[in-house]
């Protein structure tokens, strides 16, 4: 008897004599040595990974006793989102770095050279795949852009209801949300139209599409949370810029100065939609003055202009202090 078998995170073809051929490693997709994502089993049978992804998912869901089934499924689902897509894709992976994360990252350039994974984890190694953008931060505190990612994967990370809304809003319309929940953990809120399956150990995989209906449900209940997130994001940008402002102004590197101007403009852009709800309306004007002071310094480098940049930055940062904690 022959057929496909699952062993840990690896899928094998077992022939009638009991010989095994590795078809796919759900922890490291690059282990498919054909590099074409297919295998010639014999003269009459070619196994193509693309055509079998649905079958693999069904196999994983049936084999609930397997300890690696949940993470294998999360990786398979992410790879399915890349197939046949010719626009560059962005994946957000939040959680400890593991074989499944690295495996998906290795597959990204197979579909498009510009595919990227933003990996958010404090334990990322220094030597990582070139398609990974490392973000060595605590997952719960990082501000997230909205309508930006095609896939968001949350691997065994605790999230609050407000954070769950942020993660969903970070998805583009039609994007895929995947969450791995260890045994004993539950979602902080209900996600309409989500589906899930669990293994015999109680670990759960949840997946949901970012639909218009889902957007409306979360928007309605999280407007206050969205306002707070916007304030946090501005503070985050200003802190990042403030830490390096002295060295930027002391350097002759025009690229660093241009980057600082871009950051200041981004802070201003995030203030404008919410300034009417801020305690101080001066924040809008201070943000603009800070950006303009950097532009003036670029045009006329002098000690006076440098001092003006610091003064405008400190004035804006002082006014934003009340929004540091939410």
C-alpha positions in Angstrom: 0.0 0.0 0.0 1.3 3.5 -0.8 0.3 7.0 0.0 1.1 10.2 1.9 2.0 10.2 5.5 2.7 13.0 8.0 5.6 12.7 10.5 6.0 15.7 12.7 6.1 18.6 10.3 7.2 16.5 7.3 5.0 15.0 4.6 6.3 11.8 2.9 5.2 9.6 0.0 5.4 6.0 1.1 5.6 3.5 -1.8 4.4 -0.1 -1.7 7.8 -1.3 -0.4 7.8 1.1 2.5 10.3 3.5 1.0 9.8 7.2 1.9 10.2 10.2 -0.4 10.1 13.7 1.3 7.3 15.7 -0.4 7.2 18.8 1.8 8.6 20.0 5.1 6.0 22.3 6.7 8.7 23.7 9.0 11.2 24.3 6.1 9.7 24.4 2.6 13.1 24.8 1.1 13.7 21.2 2.0 11.8 20.3 -1.2 15.0 19.5 -3.0 13.5 19.7 -6.5 13.4 23.5 -6.1 10.4 23.4 -8.5 8.0 22.5 -5.7 7.3 19.1 -7.4 8.6 15.6 -7.1 8.9 12.9 -9.7 7.8 9.9 -7.7 8.2 7.5 -10.7 7.7 7.5 -14.4 4.0 7.8 -14.1 3.5 10.1 -11.1 4.5 13.7 -10.5 3.6 15.1 -7.1 3.0 18.9 -7.3 2.9 20.8 -4.1 0.7 23.6 -5.5 -2.0 21.1 -6.5 -1.8 19.2 -3.2 -1.9 22.1 -0.7 -5.7 21.6 -0.1 -5.2 17.9 0.4 -2.4 18.6 2.9 -4.6 20.9 4.9 -7.4 18.2 5.0 -4.8 15.6 6.0 -3.6 17.8 8.9 -7.1 18.4 10.1 -7.7 14.7 10.2 -4.5 13.9 11.9 -5.3 15.8 15.1 -3.2 13.6 17.3 0.0 14.9 15.7 1.8 17.4 17.9 3.1 19.4 14.9 -0.1 19.6 13.0 -1.1 23.1 14.1 2.1 24.9 13.2 2.3 22.8 10.0 -1.1 24.1 9.0 -0.2 27.7 9.8 2.8 27.5 7.4 0.8 25.8 4.7 -2.0 28.4 4.8 0.6 31.2 4.5 2.3 29.6 1.5 -1.1 29.1 -0.2 -1.6 32.9 0.0 1.5 33.4 -2.1 0.7 31.0 -4.9 -0.2 32.6 -8.2 0.0 36.1 -6.8 2.2 38.4 -8.8 2.1 41.5 -6.7 4.7 41.6 -3.9 3.2 40.3 -0.7 3.8 41.4 2.9 3.5 38.9 5.8 3.5 39.9 9.5 4.7 37.2 11.8 4.4 37.8 15.5 5.8 35.3 17.9 8.9 33.4 18.8 11.2 32.6 15.9 10.8 28.9 14.9 11.3 26.5 12.0 7.8 27.3 10.6 8.6 31.0 10.4 12.0 30.5 8.7 10.4 27.9 6.3 7.8 30.4 5.1 10.5 33.1 4.8 12.6 30.9 2.6 9.7 30.4 0.2 9.0 34.1 -0.3 11.4 34.8 -3.2 10.1 31.7 -5.0 7.0 33.6 -5.8 8.3 37.2 -6.0 11.7 38.7 -5.3 10.2 41.6 -3.4 8.0 39.5 -1.0 8.8 40.4 2.6 8.1 39.0 6.0 8.1 41.4 9.0 9.1 39.2 11.9 8.3 40.7 15.3 10.0 38.8 18.1 12.6 39.8 20.8 14.6 36.6 20.2 15.4 36.9 16.5 18.9 35.7 15.6 21.4 38.1 14.0 21.7 35.8 11.0 18.3 35.6 9.3 16.9 35.2 5.8 17.2 38.1 3.5 13.5 38.3 3.0 12.9 38.9 6.7 12.6 42.4 8.1 13.6 41.9 11.7 11.7 43.8 14.4 13.2 42.9 17.7 10.4 44.3 19.9 7.8 43.1 22.3 4.9 42.0 20.2 2.2 43.6 22.4 3.7 47.2 22.2 4.6 47.7 18.5 2.4 50.3 16.7 0.9 48.7 13.5 0.0 50.4 10.2 -3.5 49.8 8.9 -4.4 48.2 5.6 -0.8 47.1 5.0 -0.3 43.3 5.2 -1.6 40.4 3.1 -1.1 37.8 5.9 -0.9 38.2 9.6 0.3 35.2 11.7 0.1 35.4 15.5 2.0 32.4 17.0 1.2 31.8 20.6 1.2 35.5 21.6 -1.4 36.8 24.1 -3.4 39.7 22.7 -6.1 42.0 24.2 -9.4 42.8 22.4 -8.0 46.1 21.4 -4.8 44.5 20.1 -6.8 42.0 18.1 -8.6 44.8 16.3 -5.2 46.4 15.5 -4.0 43.1 14.0 -7.1 42.8 11.9 -7.0 46.4 10.7 -3.3 45.8 9.7 -4.6 43.5 7.0 -5.5 44.6 3.5 -9.1 43.8 2.3 -9.3 40.1 1.7 -6.1 39.5 3.8 -5.7 36.3 5.9 -5.5 36.3 9.7 -4.0 33.2 11.3 -3.6 32.6 15.0 -2.0 29.7 16.9 -3.5 29.2 20.3 -1.7 26.9 22.7 -3.8 24.6 24.9 -5.8 26.4 27.5 -5.7 29.8 25.7 -8.8 31.4 24.2 -9.4 34.4 21.9 -10.0 37.7 23.7 -13.0 38.4 21.5 -15.2 36.7 18.9 -14.2 37.0 15.3 -17.2 36.6 13.0 -16.9 34.0 10.2 -13.7 32.6 11.5 -13.0 28.9 11.4 -10.7 26.8 13.5 -9.6 23.2 14.3 -7.8 21.8 17.3 -5.5 18.9 17.9 -5.9 16.2 20.6 -3.6 18.2 22.9 -6.0 21.2 22.9 -3.9 23.5 20.6 -6.0 25.5 18.1 -5.5 27.1 14.8 -7.9 29.9 13.9 -8.2 31.6 10.5 -10.3 34.5 9.2 -10.5 36.7 6.1 -10.6 40.5 6.5 -13.9 41.2 4.9 -15.9 44.4 4.7 -18.4 42.9 7.2 -15.6 42.1 9.7 -14.1 45.6 9.3 -17.5 47.1 10.1 -17.9 45.0 13.2 -14.6 46.0 14.7 -14.7 49.6 13.6 -18.0 50.1 15.4 -16.7 49.0 18.8 -13.1 50.3 18.6 -13.2 54.0 17.6 -11.7 55.0 21.0 -9.1 52.3 20.6 -8.2 53.6 17.1 -7.8 57.1 18.4 -5.5 55.9 21.2 -3.5 53.8 18.7 -3.0 56.9 16.5 -1.7 58.9 19.5 0.6 56.0 20.5 2.0 55.8 17.0 2.9 59.5 16.9 4.7 59.2 20.3 6.5 56.1 19.0 7.7 58.0 15.8 8.8 61.0 17.9 10.8 58.9 20.4 12.5 57.0 17.6 13.5 60.3 15.9 14.5 62.0 19.2 16.9 59.2 20.1 19.0 59.9 16.9 18.3 63.6 16.4 21.6 64.8 17.8 23.8 62.5 15.7 21.7 63.3 12.6 22.1 67.1 12.9 25.8 66.7 13.7 26.4 64.5 10.6 26.9 65.6 6.9 24.8 62.6 5.8 22.0 64.1 3.7 20.2 60.7 3.5 19.8 60.5 7.3 18.5 64.1 7.3 16.0 63.3 4.5 14.9 60.2 6.5 14.3 62.4 9.6 12.2 64.9 7.6 10.1 61.9 6.3 9.6 60.7 9.8 8.6 64.2 11.0 6.1 64.4 8.1 4.7 61.0 9.0 4.1 62.2 12.6 2.3 65.3 11.2 0.2 63.1 8.9 -0.9 60.9 11.8 -1.8 64.0 14.0 -4.0 65.7 11.4 -6.9 63.2 11.4 -7.3 63.3 15.2 -6.1 66.8 16.2 -9.7 68.0 17.0 -9.9 65.3 19.6 -6.6 66.2 21.3 -6.6 68.2 24.5 -4.2 70.7 22.9 -4.8 72.0 19.4 -1.2 73.4 19.5 0.1 69.9 18.7 -0.9 70.2 15.0 1.0 73.5 14.6 4.0 72.2 16.6 4.3 69.1 14.4 4.3 71.3 11.3 6.9 73.7 12.8 9.2 70.8 13.7 9.0 69.4 10.2 9.7 72.8 8.7 12.6 73.4 11.0 14.3 70.2 9.7 13.7 71.4 6.1 15.2 74.9 7.0 18.2 73.2 8.5 18.7 71.1 5.3 18.7 74.3 3.2 20.8 76.5 5.6 23.0 74.5 7.9 23.9 76.7 10.9 24.1 76.5 14.6 21.0 78.8 14.9 19.0 76.4 12.6 20.3 73.4 14.5 19.2 74.9 17.8 15.8 75.7 16.3 15.2 72.0 15.4 15.9 70.9 19.0 13.6 73.6 20.4 10.7 72.7 18.1 11.2 69.0 18.8 11.2 69.4 22.5 8.1 71.7 22.4 6.2 69.1 20.4 7.4 66.2 22.6 6.3 68.0 25.8 2.9 68.6 24.4 2.5 64.9 23.5 3.6 63.6 26.9 0.0 63.1 28.1 -0.5 60.6 25.3 2.4 58.3 26.1 0.4 55.7 28.0 -2.9 54.2 27.0 
